[in-house]
C-alpha cells in the first residue's frame, strides 16, 4: 500500500483537488438554488423557469 501511494502521490493529489473543486461547485449551486437565485442567467426567458421557481 505504501508503495502504491509513493508511486502515485501526484495523481492522488490532482484527483483530490478536482474532487474538492467539483464538490465546491455543487455546494455553491445548491446554496444558490435554496436562496432562490437560480442558475445565474435571466429566468424570464428560461424554459425551466417553472421548475426552479414554481408558482405559489
C-alpha positions, 0 to 999 in steps of 0.5 A: 500500500505504501508503495502504491501511494509513493508511486502515485502521490501526484495523481492522488493529489490532482484527483483530490483537488478536482474532487474538492473543486467539483464538490465546491461547485455543487455546494455553491449551486445548491446554496444558490438554488435554496436562496432562490437565485437560480442558475445565474442567467435571466429566468424570464426567458428560461424554459425551466423557469417553472421548475426552479421557481414554481408558482405559489 
